[in-house]
Amino acid sequence: MKQLLVIALLLVSTVGFSQKLRFKVEGAKDTTVFLTKYYGSKLFYADTAQMKGGVVEFTAKKDLKPGIVALLMPGQKYFEVIYNNEEINIETKGPDFVSNMKVKKSEENKVFVAYINYLQDQRKVANGFAEERKKHKEGDPQYKRLGEKMDSVSKLVAAYQTDLQKNNPTKLVAKIIKMSMDVVVPEAPKDANGKVINENFRYEYYRKHYWDNIDLKDDRLVNTPVFGSKVEYFFGKNMLIQHPDTVLAFAFPFIDQMDKKSEMFKYSVDYVTNTFAKSNIMGMDKVYVYMVNRYYCQFDSEGNSVAFWMNDKKDKLKELCEENKVKMNLVQGVRPPNISLRDTTDTKWKDFYSLKSDYTILYFWDPECGHCKKTTPKLQTLYEKKFKARNVEIFAVGKATGDDFEKWKKFIRDNKLEFINVGLTKKLFEDATADPRQFVPKYTTLEALNYHDTYDIYATPRIFVLDKDKKIIAKQLTISQLEDFIDRMQNIKNPEKIFPPDPEEEAH
């Protein structure tokens, strides 16, 4: 009996994923065509088949999830339909595949195609009114009348959309259409004199209610370009100030309301994390680092990550989280670990926390590094001609271990470097390796002795700019960018630039 039950379940499972997707395209040549699927706003290949006599047929596989799919033909011609675990039989012809669609089988697409055709018809009507209105001046009675007609078309479309959702509450198409509708923003409140109380009301209301029309508990919506576009717009520059703290302030509550086992959660975490990891805006790496910490590197009692899709990659996840612990101390707004090391005398200890400067430039370099040889003398020029007099200190940490000790001192002498220079000197390294307790915590810390790991120094030169509280406000700047940044931070009007932008330096 138990075996029969298992067989029955297998049959049900097989039937559930054996829907046929049949398309007939009138006049199409025999060729290879592709079934593509959306994940967010991106299209991916789902299946390949041969079209013969204009007909092609696919069998839905288990990895084809409900959402919007597209039939891609030669010449990048394609049309989209809705797949929701039902058989599809659609006939059409070019050049307007959607307008010419005849849905033989698929309740979702019958509603979808009727909706698209209705929109196109109403758009033609509205465009006609708009063209006619161009012939009149603003303020003319005809101009106003035609504007009212355009508004009436918008109201008809809105009513159609509302009725469609009401009459098809269980259909995916209804949720997709609702998701595509913008939130209606009310007029801004006014005081007794008719003056708007808050000039930013409409923007703030729209931002607060942006997700109202999207069912964040329905994973099917992830597989539509509408959801992907909505997410991209919200976290883009048109909606949010591109500052890490602002992005995080909206990313966390948006994601935290989702089911942590859902595809919606996975997509949203991945999108925000990876998008800002690739950002060219200084400081946006903080979004990546905090996202990784909150969602990838939080574990339950069994050692499983909140990022469930990473639990079969434990070694990679462990490495990611170990690296992220370091990066958490190196993002904008954070006070990084202090560094206390010896200067060129190999006896005096210096650290940057004790500096009373308005700004501190933390500079990591190597006397044998080709780029450092160009950058370090320029830094001395800036210090001598600008920074020193303006209470901007440079705390330079050079590679001074082993044979580099003498090379480090020689470079400092030859280039007359006047700013603070410290290093993990040859003797200090040897003595600390033998017994670090003679230096820690009296003179320094293990983090300072291991500054390469503490500051993630994988290449040199590397620059951090700290404010008077020794918090990071900028990093990874070129010399010209550093000069400009300090000038702007100190409100220097029309400053003379010692180092204009250098394309070679920018590329490096």
Secondary structure as the mmCIF struct_conf table of DSSP 4:
data_model
#
loop_
_struct_conf.conf_type_id
_struct_conf.id
_struct_conf.beg_label_comp_id
_struct_conf.beg_label_asym_id
_struct_conf.beg_label_seq_id
_struct_conf.end_label_comp_id
_struct_conf.end_label_asym_id
_struct_conf.end_label_seq_id
HELX_RH_AL_P HELX_RH_AL_P1 LYS A 2 GLY A 16
TURN_TY1_P TURN_TY1_P1 PHE A 17 PHE A 17
STRN STRN1 LYS A 20 GLU A 26
TURN_TY1_P TURN_TY1_P2 GLY A 27 GLY A 27
HELX_LH_PP_P HELX_LH_PP_P1 ALA A 28 LYS A 29
BEND BEND1 ASP A 30 ASP A 30
STRN STRN2 THR A 31 TYR A 39
TURN_TY1_P TURN_TY1_P3 GLY A 40 SER A 41
STRN STRN3 LYS A 42 MET A 51
STRN STRN4 LYS A 52 LYS A 52
TURN_TY1_P TURN_TY1_P4 GLY A 53 GLY A 54
STRN STRN5 VAL A 55 THR A 59
TURN_TY1_P TURN_TY1_P5 LYS A 62 ASP A 63
BEND BEND2 PRO A 66 PRO A 66
STRN STRN6 GLY A 67 MET A 73
HELX_RH_3T_P HELX_RH_3T_P1 PRO A 74 GLN A 76
STRN STRN7 LYS A 77 TYR A 83
BEND BEND3 ASN A 84 GLU A 86
STRN STRN8 ILE A 88 LYS A 93
BEND BEND4 GLY A 94 PRO A 95
TURN_TY1_P TURN_TY1_P6 PHE A 97 ASN A 100
STRN STRN9 LYS A 102 LYS A 105
HELX_RH_AL_P HELX_RH_AL_P2 GLU A 107 ARG A 133
TURN_TY1_P TURN_TY1_P7 LYS A 134 LYS A 135
BEND BEND5 HIS A 136 HIS A 136
TURN_TY1_P TURN_TY1_P8 GLU A 138 GLY A 139
BEND BEND6 ASP A 140 ASP A 140
HELX_RH_AL_P HELX_RH_AL_P3 PRO A 141 ASN A 167
TURN_TY1_P TURN_TY1_P9 PRO A 169 THR A 170
HELX_RH_AL_P HELX_RH_AL_P4 LEU A 172 SER A 180
BEND BEND7 MET A 181 MET A 181
HELX_LH_PP_P HELX_LH_PP_P2 ASP A 182 PRO A 189
STRN STRN10 LYS A 190 LYS A 190
TURN_TY1_P TURN_TY1_P10 ALA A 192 ASN A 193
BEND BEND8 GLY A 194 GLY A 194
STRN STRN11 VAL A 196 VAL A 196
BEND BEND9 ILE A 197 ILE A 197
TURN_TY1_P TURN_TY1_P11 GLU A 199 ASN A 200
HELX_RH_AL_P HELX_RH_AL_P5 PHE A 201 LYS A 208
TURN_TY1_P TURN_TY1_P12 HIS A 209 ASN A 213
BEND BEND10 ILE A 214 ILE A 214
TURN_TY1_P TURN_TY1_P13 LEU A 216 LYS A 217
HELX_RH_3T_P HELX_RH_3T_P2 ASP A 219 ASN A 223
BEND BEND11 THR A 224 THR A 224
HELX_RH_AL_P HELX_RH_AL_P6 PRO A 225 PHE A 234
TURN_TY1_P TURN_TY1_P14 PHE A 235 PHE A 235
BEND BEND12 GLY A 236 GLY A 236
TURN_TY1_P TURN_TY1_P15 LYS A 237 MET A 239
BEND BEND13 LEU A 240 LEU A 240
BEND BEND14 GLN A 242 GLN A 242
HELX_RH_AL_P HELX_RH_AL_P7 PRO A 244 ASP A 256
TURN_TY1_P TURN_TY1_P16 GLN A 257 GLN A 257
BEND BEND15 MET A 258 MET A 258
TURN_TY1_P TURN_TY1_P17 LYS A 260 LYS A 261
BEND BEND16 SER A 262 SER A 262
HELX_RH_AL_P HELX_RH_AL_P8 GLU A 263 ALA A 277
BEND BEND17 LYS A 278 LYS A 278
BEND BEND18 ILE A 281 ILE A 281
TURN_TY1_P TURN_TY1_P18 MET A 282 MET A 284
HELX_RH_AL_P HELX_RH_AL_P9 ASP A 285 MET A 291
HELX_RH_PI_P HELX_RH_PI_P1 VAL A 292 TYR A 296
BEND BEND19 CYS A 297 CYS A 297
STRN STRN12 PHE A 299 PHE A 299
TURN_TY1_P TURN_TY1_P19 SER A 301 GLU A 302
BEND BEND20 GLY A 303 GLY A 303
STRN STRN13 SER A 305 SER A 305
BEND BEND21 VAL A 306 ALA A 307
HELX_RH_3T_P HELX_RH_3T_P3 PHE A 308 MET A 310
TURN_TY1_P TURN_TY1_P20 ASN A 311 ASP A 312
HELX_RH_AL_P HELX_RH_AL_P10 LYS A 314 LYS A 327
TURN_TY1_P TURN_TY1_P21 MET A 328 ASN A 329
BEND BEND22 LEU A 330 VAL A 331
TURN_TY1_P TURN_TY1_P22 GLN A 332 GLY A 333
HELX_LH_PP_P HELX_LH_PP_P3 PRO A 336 ASN A 338
STRN STRN14 SER A 340 ARG A 342
TURN_TY1_P TURN_TY1_P23 THR A 344 THR A 345
BEND BEND23 ASP A 346 THR A 347
STRN STRN15 TRP A 349 ASP A 351
BEND BEND24 PHE A 352 PHE A 352
TURN_TY1_P TURN_TY1_P24 TYR A 353 SER A 354
BEND BEND25 ASP A 358 ASP A 358
STRN STRN16 TYR A 359 TRP A 365
TURN_TY1_P TURN_TY1_P25 PRO A 367 GLU A 368
HELX_RH_AL_P HELX_RH_AL_P11 GLY A 370 LEU A 382
HELX_RH_PI_P HELX_RH_PI_P2 TYR A 383 PHE A 387
HELX_RH_3T_P HELX_RH_3T_P4 LYS A 388 ARG A 390
TURN_TY1_P TURN_TY1_P26 ASN A 391 ASN A 391
STRN STRN17 VAL A 392 GLY A 398
BEND BEND26 THR A 401 THR A 401
TURN_TY1_P TURN_TY1_P27 GLY A 402 ASP A 403
HELX_RH_AL_P HELX_RH_AL_P12 ASP A 404 ASP A 414
TURN_TY1_P TURN_TY1_P28 ASN A 415 LYS A 416
BEND BEND27 PHE A 419 PHE A 419
STRN STRN18 ILE A 420 GLY A 423
HELX_RH_AL_P HELX_RH_AL_P13 LYS A 426 ALA A 434
HELX_RH_3T_P HELX_RH_3T_P5 PRO A 436 GLN A 438
TURN_TY1_P TURN_TY1_P29 PHE A 439 TYR A 443
HELX_RH_AL_P HELX_RH_AL_P14 LEU A 446 LEU A 449
TURN_TY1_P TURN_TY1_P30 ASN A 450 ASN A 450
HELX_RH_AL_P HELX_RH_AL_P15 TYR A 451 THR A 454
TURN_TY1_P TURN_TY1_P31 TYR A 455 ASP A 456
BEND BEND28 TYR A 458 THR A 460
STRN STRN19 ARG A 462 LEU A 466
TURN_TY1_P TURN_TY1_P32 LYS A 468 ASP A 469
STRN STRN20 ILE A 472 LYS A 475
BEND BEND29 GLN A 476 GLN A 476
HELX_RH_AL_P HELX_RH_AL_P16 ILE A 479 MET A 489
TURN_TY1_P TURN_TY1_P33 GLN A 490 ASN A 491
BEND BEND30 LYS A 493 ASN A 494
HELX_LH_PP_P HELX_LH_PP_P4 PRO A 495 LYS A 497
BEND BEND31 ILE A 498 PHE A 499
HELX_RH_AL_P HELX_RH_AL_P17 PRO A 503 ALA A 507
#
